[in-house]
Amino acid sequence: MLRRVRAFRTLLGLTFLLAAAPAQGQTPTTLVRFLREGIGLDAGQLASVEKGQPVVKVLDTKVKEDVAVFGIIAIKASREAYVSRIKDFRNSLRTPSRTAFGIFGNPATPADVQAVVIDSQDVADLPRCKSGECKLKLPAVVMDEVRQNVNFNGPDARAQTNAYARRRLLEYLADYRARGDAAMVVYDDRGNTRSSEAFASLLAQSPYVFQYVPSLHHYLASYPKGKLEGVSDVMYWSVDSMSSLRPILNVNHLTIYSPPELPGTTLLAAKQIFANHYFEALFDLTTVIDRPMSPGPPGTYLVVIRRFRFDRMPSIGMINLKGKVAGKLKDQMVADLQNEKRKSES
């Protein structure tokens, strides 16, 4: 356990140490050392990386409710081409496991959330929701309001629920854009949990952001007060599915930044600001690093660290729900890396 924790700490430093080096200075030996010493990959896994195959590991964490997933893949596309494709959000945000999504305009309008549809099982569970006991992650005020605004005995209960959810999402997004973390939701399904504090905890456990890119750290922590030249932001909602788990309606804030102090590097930081199941917070950092190839055109390494803060999920009999979901998150990382490679190289 201690060795794996140390390996994780080494990963945090080496990921950005690798990114910080000028592109012309990168060598296969440097990358091999990073993956072997920082992540503990064996010779077969190292060979897989160079063949363009995804390599993914679930890493140990200090907090038992946290899960950290590491992934890397090499793609045959330049960093500039990859980032340009990502900024085409209406296409890049589509994934095989994402059943629906929408991008919020600025200001957001009802058209942005017209496709939001609440899962039928969630609609069935809503009437029984109360503070401290709810199968959805919601604030107590929303639990009360939805009971007052929706006639769950009527034939159009789901349509009423959808209308309420769409309105609340627009209000929430506008409040977040105005006040940042101060506006973030408080989950009352299992107690009083502030999602802003959960996110701050994940960010604090990600010192590589602060040590190597303090400007990005400050921007993420102080949004919308802080300004950062050259940064791109997009906010979107999505419904993501994993087999045997409930669909997750979430809202995310994605930031893209190429720090001038790290030539040859672009950072993609995704911050969850709401999820209606499983996660109190999520912080996803993708480092896009130039991969000089000789002979041939340049390529790119995608180095991904996803940190999740689960709610307090107990073991049920012989089933550990957190372990079950962690395994699915690992599988999802593999699928996502493969999808990114396919899209980038097509």
C-alpha positions as CSV (number, residue, x, y, z in Angstrom):
1,M,0.0,0.0,0.0
2,L,2.7,2.5,1.0
3,R,4.7,1.8,-2.2
4,R,1.6,2.4,-4.3
5,V,0.8,5.7,-2.5
6,R,4.4,6.8,-3.1
7,A,4.0,5.8,-6.7
8,F,0.9,7.9,-7.0
9,R,2.8,10.9,-5.5
10,T,5.6,10.3,-7.9
11,L,3.1,10.2,-10.7
12,L,1.7,13.7,-9.8
13,G,5.2,15.2,-10.1
14,L,6.5,13.2,-13.1
15,T,3.4,13.8,-15.2
16,F,4.1,17.5,-15.2
17,L,7.8,17.2,-15.1
18,L,7.5,15.3,-18.4
19,A,5.1,18.0,-19.7
20,A,7.3,20.8,-18.6
21,A,10.3,19.7,-20.6
22,P,10.6,21.3,-24.0
23,A,9.2,19.1,-26.8
24,Q,12.6,18.8,-28.5
25,G,14.1,17.3,-25.4
26,Q,11.7,14.4,-25.1
27,T,13.1,10.9,-25.7
28,P,11.6,7.5,-25.5
29,T,13.9,6.8,-22.5
30,T,12.4,9.7,-20.6
31,L,8.9,8.4,-21.2
32,V,9.8,4.8,-20.2
33,R,11.4,6.0,-17.0
34,F,8.2,8.1,-16.2
35,L,5.9,5.2,-16.8
36,R,8.0,2.6,-15.1
37,E,9.0,4.5,-12.0
38,G,6.0,6.8,-11.6
39,I,3.2,4.3,-12.5
40,G,4.9,0.9,-12.1
41,L,4.2,-0.3,-15.6
42,D,5.9,-3.5,-16.7
43,A,7.6,-4.1,-20.0
44,G,4.5,-5.4,-21.7
45,Q,2.5,-2.3,-20.7
46,L,5.3,0.0,-21.9
47,A,5.2,-1.8,-25.2
48,S,1.5,-1.3,-25.4
49,V,1.8,2.4,-24.9
50,E,4.3,2.7,-27.8
51,K,1.9,0.6,-30.0
52,G,-0.9,3.2,-29.4
53,Q,-2.8,1.0,-27.0
54,P,-4.5,2.4,-23.9
55,V,-2.9,1.6,-20.5
56,V,-5.1,2.3,-17.4
57,K,-4.7,1.8,-13.7
58,V,-6.8,2.5,-10.6
59,L,-4.5,4.2,-8.1
60,D,-4.6,4.3,-4.3
61,T,-5.9,7.4,-2.6
62,K,-5.7,8.9,0.9
63,V,-9.5,9.4,1.3
64,K,-11.6,6.2,1.2
65,E,-14.4,7.8,-0.7
66,D,-12.0,8.9,-3.4
67,V,-11.1,6.9,-6.6
68,A,-8.2,8.0,-8.9
69,V,-7.8,6.5,-12.3
70,F,-4.7,7.0,-14.5
71,G,-4.6,6.5,-18.2
72,I,-2.3,7.1,-21.1
73,I,-2.4,6.6,-24.9
74,A,-0.3,7.7,-27.9
75,I,-2.1,9.0,-30.9
76,K,-1.0,9.8,-34.4
77,A,-2.2,13.4,-34.5
78,S,-0.5,16.7,-33.6
79,R,-1.4,18.5,-30.3
80,E,-2.7,21.4,-32.3
81,A,-5.0,19.2,-34.4
82,Y,-6.2,17.4,-31.2
83,V,-7.0,20.6,-29.4
84,S,-8.7,22.0,-32.4
85,R,-10.9,18.9,-32.6
86,I,-11.7,19.1,-28.9
87,K,-12.8,22.8,-29.2
88,D,-15.5,21.6,-31.7
89,F,-17.6,20.8,-28.6
90,R,-20.7,19.7,-30.4
91,N,-18.8,16.8,-31.9
92,S,-16.1,16.2,-29.3
93,L,-18.4,15.8,-26.4
94,R,-20.2,12.9,-28.1
95,T,-19.1,9.5,-26.6
96,P,-20.5,6.0,-27.0
97,S,-21.6,5.9,-23.3
98,R,-23.2,9.4,-23.4
99,T,-26.9,9.1,-24.3
100,A,-27.6,12.9,-24.3
101,F,-25.8,16.2,-23.8
102,G,-26.2,19.9,-24.4
103,I,-24.0,22.9,-24.3
104,F,-25.0,26.0,-22.3
105,G,-24.9,29.2,-24.2
106,N,-23.9,32.5,-22.5
107,P,-26.4,33.3,-21.4
108,A,-28.1,29.9,-21.3
109,T,-31.5,29.6,-22.8
110,P,-34.4,27.0,-22.6
111,A,-33.2,25.6,-25.9
112,D,-30.0,24.5,-24.3
113,V,-31.8,22.1,-21.9
114,Q,-34.8,21.1,-24.1
115,A,-33.3,17.6,-24.5
116,V,-33.0,17.0,-20.7
117,V,-35.2,14.0,-19.8
118,I,-35.2,12.5,-16.3
119,D,-34.9,8.8,-16.0
120,S,-38.2,7.1,-15.3
121,Q,-36.9,5.3,-12.2
122,D,-35.6,8.6,-10.8
123,V,-39.1,10.1,-11.4
124,A,-40.6,7.2,-9.5
125,D,-38.2,7.7,-6.5
126,L,-38.6,11.5,-6.2
127,P,-41.9,11.5,-4.2
128,R,-40.2,9.6,-1.4
129,C,-37.2,11.8,-1.3
130,K,-36.5,13.7,2.0
131,S,-33.5,15.2,3.6
132,G,-31.1,12.4,4.6
133,E,-33.0,9.7,2.7
134,C,-33.1,9.9,-1.1
135,K,-31.9,7.8,-4.0
136,L,-30.9,10.9,-5.9
137,K,-28.3,13.4,-5.0
138,L,-30.2,16.6,-4.5
139,P,-30.5,19.6,-2.2
140,A,-33.3,19.4,0.4
141,V,-34.9,22.5,-1.1
142,V,-35.2,20.7,-4.5
143,M,-36.7,17.7,-2.9
144,D,-39.4,19.9,-1.3
145,E,-40.0,22.0,-4.4
146,V,-40.4,19.0,-6.7
147,R,-43.1,17.6,-4.5
148,Q,-44.9,20.9,-4.5
149,N,-44.6,21.4,-8.3
150,V,-45.2,18.0,-9.7
151,N,-48.4,15.9,-9.5
152,F,-46.8,12.4,-9.3
153,N,-50.3,10.8,-9.4
154,G,-51.0,12.4,-12.8
155,P,-50.4,10.9,-16.2
156,D,-47.8,13.6,-17.1
157,A,-45.7,13.3,-14.0
158,R,-42.5,12.7,-16.0
159,A,-43.2,15.7,-18.3
160,Q,-43.7,17.9,-15.2
161,T,-40.5,16.6,-13.7
162,N,-38.6,17.3,-16.9
163,A,-40.0,20.9,-17.1
164,Y,-39.0,21.5,-13.4
165,A,-35.5,20.0,-14.0
166,R,-34.8,22.1,-17.1
167,R,-35.8,25.3,-15.3
168,R,-33.6,24.5,-12.2
169,L,-30.6,23.6,-14.4
170,L,-30.8,27.0,-16.1
171,E,-31.1,28.8,-12.8
172,Y,-28.2,26.8,-11.3
173,L,-25.9,27.4,-14.2
174,A,-26.6,31.2,-14.2
175,D,-25.9,31.3,-10.4
176,Y,-22.6,29.3,-10.9
177,R,-21.5,31.7,-13.6
178,A,-22.2,34.6,-11.3
179,R,-20.8,33.2,-8.0
180,G,-18.6,30.2,-8.8
181,D,-18.1,27.7,-6.1
182,A,-20.3,29.6,-3.6
183,A,-23.3,28.7,-5.8
184,M,-22.4,25.0,-6.0
185,V,-25.1,22.5,-4.9
186,V,-25.4,21.1,-1.3
187,Y,-26.3,17.4,-1.4
188,D,-28.8,16.4,1.3
189,D,-29.5,12.8,0.2
190,R,-27.1,11.4,2.9
191,G,-26.5,14.4,5.0
192,N,-25.3,17.9,4.3
193,T,-22.5,17.6,1.7
194,R,-21.2,20.7,0.0
195,S,-20.0,19.8,-3.5
196,S,-17.7,22.9,-3.5
197,E,-15.8,21.6,-0.5
198,A,-15.6,18.1,-2.1
199,F,-14.1,19.7,-5.2
200,A,-11.7,21.8,-3.2
201,S,-10.5,18.7,-1.5
202,L,-9.8,17.0,-4.9
203,L,-8.0,20.1,-6.2
204,A,-5.9,20.3,-3.0
205,Q,-4.9,16.6,-3.5
206,S,-3.7,17.5,-7.0
207,P,-0.6,19.6,-6.2
208,Y,0.8,19.1,-9.6
209,V,-1.6,21.8,-10.8
210,F,-0.5,24.3,-8.2
211,Q,3.3,23.5,-8.4
212,Y,3.6,23.6,-12.2
213,V,0.7,25.8,-13.3
214,P,-0.3,28.1,-10.4
215,S,-2.2,30.3,-12.8
216,L,-4.6,27.5,-13.8
217,H,-4.9,26.4,-10.1
218,H,-5.9,30.0,-9.2
219,Y,-8.3,30.3,-12.1
220,L,-10.1,27.0,-11.2
221,A,-10.3,27.9,-7.5
222,S,-11.5,31.5,-7.9
223,Y,-13.8,31.3,-10.9
224,P,-15.4,33.6,-12.0
225,K,-13.3,36.2,-10.2
226,G,-10.0,35.2,-11.7
227,K,-9.0,36.0,-15.3
228,L,-6.6,34.0,-17.4
229,E,-5.5,35.0,-20.8
230,G,-5.8,32.4,-23.5
231,V,-8.2,30.1,-21.5
232,S,-11.3,28.6,-23.2
233,D,-14.3,27.5,-21.1
234,V,-17.4,25.5,-22.0
235,M,-20.2,24.4,-19.7
236,Y,-22.5,21.5,-20.6
237,W,-24.9,18.9,-19.2
238,S,-24.8,15.2,-20.1
239,V,-26.4,11.9,-19.3
240,D,-23.7,9.2,-19.0
241,S,-24.5,5.5,-18.7
242,M,-22.5,2.5,-17.3
243,S,-23.9,-1.0,-17.4
244,S,-26.1,-2.0,-14.4
245,L,-25.8,1.5,-12.9
246,R,-28.3,4.3,-13.1
247,P,-27.9,7.0,-15.8
248,I,-26.0,10.0,-14.4
249,L,-27.3,13.5,-15.2
250,N,-24.4,15.8,-14.6
251,V,-23.2,19.4,-15.3
252,N,-19.6,20.1,-16.0
253,H,-17.2,23.1,-16.5
254,L,-14.4,22.3,-19.0
255,T,-11.4,24.6,-19.2
256,I,-8.7,24.4,-21.9
257,Y,-5.4,26.1,-21.5
258,S,-2.0,26.0,-23.1
259,P,0.3,27.6,-20.4
260,P,3.2,29.6,-21.9
261,E,5.5,28.3,-19.3
262,L,5.0,24.7,-20.6
263,P,5.7,24.8,-24.3
264,G,4.4,21.8,-26.2
265,T,1.6,21.2,-23.6
266,T,-2.1,21.8,-23.4
267,L,-4.3,21.1,-20.3
268,L,-7.9,20.1,-20.3
269,A,-9.5,20.4,-16.8
270,A,-13.0,19.2,-16.3
271,K,-14.8,20.1,-13.1
272,Q,-18.2,18.5,-12.1
273,I,-20.6,21.1,-10.7
274,F,-23.5,18.7,-10.3
275,A,-24.3,14.9,-10.6
276,N,-27.6,13.3,-9.6
277,H,-26.0,9.9,-8.7
278,Y,-22.9,8.5,-7.0
279,F,-20.4,11.4,-7.2
280,E,-20.0,14.3,-4.8
281,A,-17.2,15.8,-6.9
282,L,-15.1,15.0,-10.0
283,F,-11.9,16.5,-11.3
284,D,-10.5,15.3,-14.6
285,L,-7.2,16.6,-15.9
286,T,-5.9,15.6,-19.3
287,T,-2.3,16.6,-20.2
288,V,-1.8,16.8,-24.0
289,I,1.9,16.5,-24.7
290,D,3.8,16.8,-28.0
291,R,5.2,13.4,-29.1
292,P,8.0,14.0,-31.6
293,M,8.2,11.1,-34.0
294,S,11.2,10.4,-36.3
295,P,10.7,9.7,-39.1
296,G,7.1,10.8,-39.7
297,P,4.8,13.6,-38.5
298,P,4.5,14.5,-34.8
299,G,2.1,12.7,-32.6
300,T,0.7,13.3,-29.1
301,Y,0.5,11.6,-25.7
302,L,-2.7,11.9,-23.7
303,V,-2.0,11.5,-20.0
304,V,-5.2,11.5,-17.9
305,I,-5.9,11.6,-14.2
306,R,-9.5,11.4,-13.0
307,R,-10.3,11.9,-9.4
308,F,-13.8,11.1,-8.1
309,R,-15.3,11.7,-4.6
310,F,-18.0,9.2,-4.0
311,D,-20.9,9.6,-1.6
312,R,-20.8,7.2,1.4
313,M,-21.8,4.0,-0.2
314,P,-21.9,1.0,2.1
315,S,-21.2,-2.6,1.2
316,I,-24.4,-4.5,0.6
317,G,-23.9,-8.1,1.5
318,M,-21.0,-9.4,-0.5
319,I,-21.2,-6.5,-3.0
320,N,-19.0,-3.4,-2.5
321,L,-20.7,-0.8,-4.6
322,K,-17.7,1.6,-4.6
323,G,-15.4,-1.2,-5.8
324,K,-18.0,-2.1,-8.5
325,V,-18.2,1.4,-9.8
326,A,-14.4,1.9,-9.6
327,G,-14.0,-1.1,-11.9
328,K,-16.5,0.4,-14.3
329,L,-14.7,3.7,-14.2
330,K,-11.5,1.9,-15.2
331,D,-13.3,0.3,-18.1
332,Q,-14.8,3.6,-19.1
333,M,-11.3,5.2,-19.2
334,V,-10.1,2.5,-21.6
335,A,-13.1,3.1,-23.8
336,D,-12.7,6.9,-23.7
337,L,-9.0,6.7,-24.6
338,Q,-9.8,4.4,-27.5
339,N,-12.5,6.7,-28.6
340,E,-10.2,9.7,-28.5
341,K,-7.6,7.8,-30.6
342,R,-10.2,6.7,-33.2
343,K,-11.6,10.2,-33.5
344,S,-8.2,11.9,-33.7
345,E,-6.7,9.5,-36.3
346,S,-9.8,9.2,-38.5
